Amino acid sequence: MQHLILLHGALGSKDQFQSLAHLLEESFHIHTFNLTGHGGQPLPESSFSIELFSEQVAIYIQDMNIEKANVFGYSMGGYIAMYLAKQMPNMFNKIVTLATKFYWDEKTATKEVKLLDGKTIQEKVPAFAAQLQQRHAPVDWLSILDKTTELLLNLGKNNTLQLEDYTGITTPSLLLLGDRDKMVTLEETLAVYKHLPNAQFGVLPGTPHILEQVNLSLLAYLIRQFLK
């Protein structure tokens, strides 16, 4: 049975994948884990970065003695998968991404971090604040917001993966995007798709950015079909 690693996004945790993992567990040996600072994992002394998270994934694969894994990356998880495929071409068998934001500049980062203001979240979307508190306990979710803000601003100043980098990623990849995603544009996803030498692209109908609103049965079907 093939190995499939599920990588969560920024502010996320492995618990978000429980339903998806259940749909896929008969087809793959499923791996989920929390990136440092997420899902109750201690905050690192260093800043959040794509390099830091990627190193953690690489160590996990080595510790689990996985010769070659498939990976599904949601949002930032997809970016991490692509970065690892660039740095270590033989690490993955195939990659599937969903709702991954590939394009970053200072204007884009500034726009996104406005959505990460803790006080505003507590006042306007208290249910989301409570969800973040529960998801990351005992770690202070406001500290995670601060570190994520720093990560995005750094990406805005120096995008870890430039468009030309994708031409060197030969791992077969499936890029998925929801047609109602307000964070990730069709244009940036297609640009990466066109630069990847061995890629497919798909759009999920009626699908916003939020993982909890994705049709998981459809997503699981697309993952199985691509990885078989």
DOLUMKE-401732 format. One record per atom (N, C-alpha, C): residue in one letter; z, x, y. Coordinates in steps of 0.001 Angstrom, whole numbers, padded with zeros to 6 digits, always signed. Example, Ala and Ser with C-alpha at 12.3 -4.5 7.8 and 13.67 -1.06 7.14 Angstrom:
<pts>
A+007800+013190-005690;A+007800+012300-004500;A+007800+013200-003300;S+007080+012850-002250;S+007140+013670-001060;S+007870+012900+000030;
</pts>
This chain:
<pts>
M+000000+000842-001202;M+000000+000000+000000;M+000000+000878+001252;Q-000861+000538+002204;Q-000952+001317+003429;Q+000295+001133+004302;H+000595+002182+005064;H+001702+002112+006023;H+001186+001577+007355;L+001964+000704+007986;L+001631+000169+009301;L+002851+000245+010202;I+002719+001015+011277;I+003798+001169+012257;I+003548+000216+013417;L+004558-000561+013784;L+004471-001476+014916;L+005243-000878+016088;L+004543-000607+017182;L+005160+000021+018356;L+005309-000995+019484;H+006543-001185+019945;H+006799-002160+021006;H+006417-001607+022373;G+006444-002479+023360;G+006070-002109+024715;G+007271-001773+025581;A+007001-001551+026863;A+008064-001270+027829;A+009008-002463+027904;L+010296-002187+027956;L+011366-003190+027994;L+011483-003968+026688;G+010727-003566+025667;G+010734-004283+024402;G+011643-003656+023368;S+011577-004201+022151;S+012346-003664+021033;S+011672-004074+019731;K+012116-003468+018651;K+011530-003766+017345;K+011770-005214+016927;D+012831-005847+017436;D+013153-007218+017046;D+012047-008205+017421;Q+011241-007858+018415;Q+010143-008728+018818;Q+009071-008846+017735;F+009094-007927+016781;F+008062-007902+015747;F+008485-008596+014447;Q+009619-009243+014427;Q+010114-009834+013178;Q+009113-010819+012575;S+008587-011714+013394;S+007652-012724+012881;S+006331-012103+012461;L+005816-011169+013259;L+004562-010499+012925;L+004712-009676+011654;A+005827-008985+011543;A+006078-008178+010339;A+006106-009052+009094;H+006688-010230+009215;H+006750-011151+008077;H+005350-011571+007631;L+004446-011762+008599;L+003073-012165+008288;L+002277-011040+007641;L+002694-009803+007863;L+001925-008648+007398;L+002557-007918+006210;E+003773-008272+005870;E+004522-007467+004902;E+003941-007490+003491;E+003143-008489+003165;E+002534-008512+001843;E+001305-007616+001769;S+000778-007239+002924;S-000428-006406+002969;S-000145-004941+003278;F+000983-004674+003942;F+001287-003314+004383;F+002769-002996+004205;H+003041-001715+004127;H+004424-001247+004201;H+004744-001131+005686;I+005552-002049+006215;I+005780-002174+007654;I+006911-001261+008129;H+006677-000616+009260;H+007692+000225+009907;H+007890-000262+011342;T+009130-000511+011708;T+009459-000824+013098;T+010685-000014+013491;F+010748+000390+014713;F+011930+001092+015215;F+011959+000997+016729;N+013121+001262+017297;N+013288+001199+018743;N+013053+002571+019371;L+012214+002592+020383;L+012050+003818+021141;L+013346+004127+021879;T+013552+005387+022191;T+014786+005799+022847;T+015032+004989+024122;G+016291+004545+024282;G+016646+003746+025444;G+016363+002265+025285;H+015770+001853+024170;H+015406+000459+023953;H+016145-000110+022735;G+016373-001403+022756;G+016972-002070+021606;G+018340-001547+021223;G+019091-001051+022198;G+020421-000528+021931;G+020477+000966+021693;Q+019310+001612+021631;Q+019292+003065+021491;Q+019767+003712+022799;P+020531+004799+022715;P+021044+005438+023928;P+019930+005878+024866;L+020213+005813+026147;L+019254+006305+027134;L+019156+007825+027037;P+017959+008367+027150;P+017817+009830+027134;P+018292+010422+028458;E+018685+011675+028419;E+019051+012340+029669;E+017832+012557+030544;S+016693+012743+029906;S+015455+012944+030655;S+014850+011606+031068;S+013783+011672+031821;S+013074+010465+032238;S+012304+009863+031072;F+012036+008565+031149;F+011090+007959+030228;F+009714+008570+030491;S+008964+008818+029441;S+007594+009311+029597;S+006814+009007+028336;I+005506+008968+028466;I+004646+008764+027298;I+004844+009911+026319;E+005016+011115+026836;E+005213+012279+025982;E+006509+012168+025181;L+007576+011710+025824;L+008873+011561+025154;L+008776+010543+024026;F+008213+009383+024307;F+008095+008339+023286;F+007166+008775+022155;S+006089+009456+022510;S+005139+009913+021496;S+005783+010914+020549;E+006592+011785+021092;E+007296+012760+020263;E+008216+012050+019275;Q+008863+010983+019724;Q+009749+010235+018841;Q+008965+009599+017695;V+007795+009053+017992;V+006964+008448+016946;V+006527+009498+015937;A+006107+010655+016445;A+005665+011735+015560;A+006789+012202+014643;I+008003+012281+015185;I+009156+012701+014384;I+009467+011647+013324;Y+009362+010374+013696;Y+009607+009298+012736;Y+008636+009383+011564;I+007355+009581+011865;I+006337+009676+010814;I+006620+010862+009898;Q+007030+011965+010472;Q+007352+013147+009681;Q+008582+012905+008818;D+009616+012307+009394;D+010859+012052+008656;D+010653+011069+007501;M+009714+010141+007683;M+009441+009143+006647;M+008424+009637+005623;N+007966+010864+005808;N+006984+011472+004887;N+005722+010626+004739;I+005265+010091+005856;I+004033+009301+005870;I+002864+010252+006105;E+001973+010304+005121;E+000847+011235+005242;E-000119+010803+006336;K-000447+009529+006355;K-001344+009005+007382;K-001064+007521+007553;A-000740+007118+008765;A-000334+005736+009013;A-001372+004989+009826;N-001342+003676+009707;N-002004+002812+010663;N-000965+002452+011724;V-001432+002076+012895;V-000483+001725+013943;V-001003+000543+014742;F-000088-000394+015022;F-000357-001469+015970;F+000547-001238+017164;G-000052-001101+018333;G+000715-000875+019544;G+000545-002012+020529;Y+001656-002652+020866;Y+001616-003707+021874;Y+001903-003101+023245;S+001062-003391+024226;S+001242-002950+025605;S+001428-001424+025653;M+002587-000944+026116;M+002811+000499+026186;M+002724+001155+024809;G+003051+000416+023764;G+002949+000950+022410;G+001537+001373+022068;G+000549+000643+022588;G-000839+001019+022367;G-001219+002279+023099;Y-000664+002452+024288;Y-000919+003662+025064;Y-000341+004875+024337;I+000850+004718+023805;I+001491+005794+023043;I+000641+006169+021837;A+000125+005166+021137;A-000711+005421+019961;A-001956+006209+020342;M-002592+005836+021448;M-003789+006543+021892;M-003468+007979+022295;Y-002342+008165+022950;Y-001953+009516+023347;Y-001730+010392+022122;L-001061+009850+021117;L-000825+010611+019885;L-002133+010914+019163;A-003057+009956+019166;A-004351+010173+018521;A-005135+011277+019233;K-004938+011401+020531;K-005584+012471+021292;K-004956+013822+020975;Q-003626+013851+020892;Q-002913+015107+020678;Q-002936+015543+019216;M-002878+014584+018294;M-002821+014872+016864;M-003846+014007+016146;P-005105+014417+016122;P-006207+013577+015631;P-006049+013081+014202;N-005283+013772+013383;N-005164+013385+011978;N-003924+012552+011674;M-003221+012128+012706;M-001964+011410+012485;M-002198+009985+011980;F-003188+009291+012544;F-003384+007883+012231;F-004682+007651+011456;N-004623+006654+010594;N-005817+006198+009896;N-006638+005294+010814;K-005986+004248+011340;K-006628+003346+012296;K-005598+002875+013318;I-006098+002464+014485;I-005242+002015+015582;I-005676+000623+016033;V-004699-000255+016233;V-004945-001549+016874;V-004047-001637+018098;T-004617-002003+019239;T-003812-002189+020440;T-003973-003628+020933;L-002944-004113+021592;L-002997-005434+022227;L-002330-005340+023592;A-003042-005830+024617;A-002479-005932+025967;A-002023-004581+026511;T-002779-003540+026194;T-002416-002198+026663;T-003084-001910+028007;K-002265-001550+028986;K-002797-001197+030307;K-003164+000278+030302;F-004452+000551+030400;F-004949+001918+030331;F-005114+002548+031713;Y-005379+001733+032720;Y-005682+002273+034055;Y-004440+002257+034939;W-004115+003413+035473;W-002980+003530+036385;W-003363+004369+037594;D-003016+003880+038777;D-003052+004671+040000;D-001837+004232+040819;E-001636+004826+041967;E-000415+004550+042731;E-000341+003094+043180;K-001482+002512+043548;K-001497+001116+043980;K-001113+000193+042830;T-001679+000459+041650;T-001384-000350+040467;T+000088-000241+040087;A+000614+000986+040078;A+002003+001202+039706;A+002961+000516+040680;T+002664+000626+041955;T+003505-000005+042972;T+003556-001513+042790;K+002412-002098+042449;K+002345-003535+042205;K+003193-003929+041005;E+003119-003142+039940;E+003833-003482+038709;E+005341-003310+038849;V+005772-002274+039557;V+007226-002040+039648;V+007919-003088+040510;K+007161-003800+041337;K+007756-004883+042110;K+008298-005980+041191;L+007740-006054+039994;L+008179-007053+039018;L+009419-006597+038257;L+009856-005348+038514;L+010987-004788+037775;L+012251-004685+038618;D+012311-005433+039698;D+013502-005419+040540;D+014597-006260+039879;G+015696-005602+039522;G+016754-006258+038775;G+017366-007442+039495;K+017598-007295+040783;K+018213-008378+041552;K+017316-009602+041579;T+016005-009365+041758;T+015052-010477+041794;T+014981-011178+040448;I+014978-010390+039364;I+014937-010976+038018;I+016168-011839+037779;Q+017344-011355+038182;Q+018578-012107+037975;Q+018577-013420+038753;E+017992-013387+039957;E+018004-014572+040805;E+016926-015582+040418;K+015719-015088+040107;K+014582-015990+039907;K+014302-016316+038447;V+014590-015379+037553;V+014363-015634+036113;V+015595-015195+035325;P+016724-015887+035523;P+017970-015493+034864;P+017872-015499+033338;A+017018-016352+032788;A+016867-016387+031332;A+016279-015066+030826;F+015352-014496+031582;F+014763-013210+031206;F+015791-012098+031340;A+016616-012176+032383;A+017680-011188+032569;A+018644-011225+031381;A+018991-012427+030954;A+019901-012572+029809;A+019245-012046+028533;Q+017946-012278+028405;Q+017207-011796+027238;Q+017209-010268+027195;L+016970-009644+028336;L+016962-008176+028400;L+018353-007616+028105;Q+019371-008283+028622;Q+020741-007824+028382;Q+021070-007865+026897;Q+020690-008946+026252;Q+020953-009093+024823;Q+020117-008125+023998;R+018859-007960+024374;R+017932-007121+023612;R+018366-005660+023597;H+018932-005185+024689;H+019208-003754+024810;H+020693-003396+024747;A+021553-004378+024557;A+022992-004105+024480;A+023280-003075+023377;P+024235-002176+023632;P+025175-002115+024761;P+024655-001338+025976;V+023395-000916+025952;V+022831-000174+027080;V+022629-001129+028259;D+022902-000661+029446;D+022729-001451+030657;D+021242-001681+030907;W+020799-002921+030847;W+019376-003219+031002;W+018846-002846+032384;L+019729-002845+033383;L+019308-002451+034723;L+018939-000961+034767;S+019633-000158+033971;S+019294+001264+033880;S+017934+001456+033210;I+017629+000596+032243;I+016325+000661+031584;I+015226+000294+032573;L+015492-000710+033426;L+014530-001063+034471;L+014253+000124+035377;D+015315+000832+035766;D+015157+001986+036657;D+014302+003071+036015;K+014567+003361+034744;K+013805+004406+034067;K+012350+003971+033821;T+012147+002693+033559;T+010791+002186+033375;T+010024+002223+034693;T+010711+001899+035775;T+010096+001992+037098;T+009628+003413+037368;E+010474+004379+037057;E+010122+005787+037245;E+008918+006168+036380;L+008891+005680+035149;L+007768+005950+034251;L+006459+005446+034843;L+006459+004203+035324;L+005232+003617+035854;L+004784+004316+037134;L+005718+004666+037991;L+005353+005375+039215;L+004763+006749+038899;N+005297+007400+037884;N+004747+008695+037475;N+003350+008542+036881;L+003130+007464+036133;L+001794+007194+035611;L+000820+006946+036761;G+001319+006278+037796;G+000474+006020+038958;G+000046+007283+039670;K+000931+008272+039686;K+000611+009546+040332;K-000270+010429+039449;N-000051+010341+038139;N-000809+011176+037205;N-000942+010445+035871;N-002006+009667+035735;N-002222+008908+034505;N-002336+009869+033326;T-001446+009708+032339;T-001376+010644+031219;T-002699+010766+030486;L-003405+009649+030332;L-004723+009654+029698;L-005782+009267+030717;Q-006665+010201+031015;Q-007796+009910+031882;Q-008925+009308+031042;L-009850+008626+031702;L-010900+007917+030988;L-011695+008848+030079;E-011957+010059+030552;E-012750+010997+029747;E-012001+011472+028505;D-010680+011337+028479;D-009904+011754+027304;D-010238+010924+026072;Y-010632+009678+026296;Y-010880+008794+025160;Y-012122+009190+024364;T-013008+009943+024971;T-014209+010375+024244;T-013855+011300+023088;G-012683+011921+023153;G-012253+012833+022090;G-011379+012183+021040;I-011121+010879+021172;I-010302+010163+020194;I-011234+009504+019185;T-011306+010072+017994;T-012249+009588+016984;T-011620+008609+015989;T-010323+008399+016068;T-009655+007453+015174;T-010242+006053+015354;P-010669+005389+014279;P-011176+004015+014410;P-010147+003133+015107;S-010590+002418+016144;S-009653+001671+016970;S-010178+000272+017269;L-009254-000670+017325;L-009552-002039+017722;L-008721-002357+018953;L-009395-002615+020070;L-008709-002944+021314;L-008742-004454+021497;L-007568-005077+021576;L-007463-006519+021751;L-006861-006838+023114;L-007360-007914+023714;L-006879-008337+025025;L-006833-009857+025072;G-005761-010390+025637;G-005685-011831+025836;G-006512-012249+027037;D-007187-013389+026945;D-008060-013815+028037;D-007279-014293+029260;R-005967-014473+029118;R-005137-014895+030247;R-004136-013816+030656;D-004404-012597+030256;D-003517-011477+030609;D-003685-011162+032094;K-002591-011282+032846;K-002635-011037+034290;K-002244-009611+034653;M-001846-008823+033665;M-001471-007433+033921;M-002600-006478+033578;V-003282-006732+032463;V-004339-005850+031972;V-005694-006495+032248;T-006604-005740+032846;T-007902-006292+033193;T-008919-006090+032072;L-009895-006970+032035;L-011002-006842+031096;L-011771-005559+031381;E-011922-005228+032666;E-012715-004068+033064;E-012115-002765+032539;E-010800-002589+032655;E-010196-001330+032213;E-010223-001210+030696;T-010080-002355+030014;T-010115-002336+028548;T-011520-002019+028046;L-012520-002622+028650;L-013900-002347+028265;L-014290-000905+028572;A-013771-000362+029669;A-014086+001025+030028;A-013597+001986+028951;V-012372+001770+028471;V-011838+002612+027397;V-012621+002382+026110;Y-012888+001135+025799;Y-013661+000792+024598;Y-015010+001525+024577;K-015674+001568+025713;K-016994+002205+025786;K-016915+003730+025666;H-015751+004296+025990;H-015596+005753+025880;H-015133+006183+024498;L-014496+005283+023769;L-014061+005620+022416;L-015274+005644+021487;P-015459+006713+020729;P-016654+006825+019888;P-016651+005935+018651;N-015487+005383+018276;N-015418+004605+017039;N-014485+003415+017235;A-014906+002488+018102;A-014006+001406+018504;A-014663+000040+018393;Q-013806-000960+018270;Q-014195-002356+018345;Q-013349-003019+019425;F-013821-004167+019913;F-013130-004862+020998;F-013079-006345+020696;G-011957-006976+021017;G-011836-008407+020790;G-010961-009078+021834;V-011255-010343+022104;V-010492-011133+023066;V-009787-012274+022342;L-008503-012439+022585;L-007730-013534+021997;L-007739-014716+022966;P-008210-015876+022528;P-008300-017030+023433;P-006932-017621+023766;G-006821-018104+024996;G-005587-018765+025416;G-004363-017892+025328;T-004534-016587+025579;T-003449-015630+025323;T-003061-014858+026582;P-001811-014989+027045;P-001320-014195+028173;P-000801-012841+027700;H-000174-012098+028586;H+000307-010757+028255;H+001542-010790+027353;I+002382-011782+027534;I+003671-011836+026842;I+003487-011982+025337;L+004100-011096+024579;L+003939-011084+023130;L+004402-012386+022496;E+005472-012963+023025;E+006036-014177+022444;E+005091-015375+022567;Q+004052-015253+023371;Q+003096-016355+023541;Q+001771-016085+022840;V+001720-015029+022031;V+000514-014692+021275;V+000477-015497+019979;N-000711-015926+019584;N-000901-016584+018293;N-000788-015516+017215;L+000385-015419+016595;L+000643-014330+015659;L-000166-014450+014369;S-000481-015651+013966;S-001310-015820+012768;S-002702-015239+012997;L-003263-015495+014170;L-004572-014934+014516;L-004479-013420+014637;L-003430-012938+015287;L-003263-011498+015449;L-003127-010809+014101;A-002317-011373+013219;A-002129-010786+011887;A-003447-010760+011116;Y-004238-011825+011243;Y-005546-011879+010570;Y-006454-010763+011075;L-006511-010580+012380;L-007375-009545+012961;L-006912-008145+012546;I-005614-007942+012497;I-005079-006650+012058;I-005461-006376+010609;R-005257-007370+009757;R-005593-007200+008332;R-007070-006921+008135;Q-007915-007646+008831;Q-009356-007480+008673;Q-009821-006091+009111;F-009224-005601+010182;F-009642-004294+010703;F-009119-003151+009844;L-007928-003313+009297;L-007309-002214+008558;L-007679-002166+007076;K-008303-003218+006571;K-008596-003260+005146;K-009635-002206+004737;
</pts>
